[in-house]
């Protein structure tokens, strides 16, 4: 353990900071997100991420928005393991036949008003997997979707913009 700590102190920080333009974009989107979250939810936004059968590319980008560079918690966004505490479902991947029931149960367990965001090309329309013997296609084939975030995988800033679009929607709008 001591040897590892010595190595860490010798090596120092080896990661590079984000480019200035990307950092400014994140701050701009984050400030708007924080404002909308406080106005609409009067607290933080709690997200339940659901993998409905993806390749994990989108999950890597979702985890990136929670890392120290993007740090979505500073804007009032928190992730939860239980759909019972979630305000928003962030769903990735084409819905596999094995995940259909689990996705429906997760959606039904989420309290109303609930928001659903389909992430990635697979979540939007089935992507390269499409509809087959193993895949039902996009998320909207199983549950109603409020916002689609295309990309394979979408970048963290695009994810934050998509979450902002979902939260900023008028709740009276139909699904």
C-alpha angles and dihedrals in degrees: 000000000000090000091055092049091050090051091050092051092047094048098044124184111343101173122097123233120246117269112269093246092053091047091051091049091051092049091049095049091041094053091051091046092051091049094049094044093052092047098046103032100024086218137033127322112245117207130196111200114209124192106206094182109309132154089247095248091114091045090057090055092045089052088049092061087060096049123100094267098056096021099183090187090075087065094050099263118137132175123224134193093217125068088208089075097039128111094184135030115214104198125190135188135021111301107257117211089246092056098045096092093042091052092049091049091049091050092048092048092054111095120241134286088051129173124208124200121189109212126205132002091288092054092046100048111347094274116212090344095057117167117329144136088292103033133057093197126235127012092256090068088071109024134014114269125211101187134017122210108194124199138097090261110348116227119250093254090052089051091052090049090050092050088049090052091051095047094043093055118113106255090220091063114106122245 
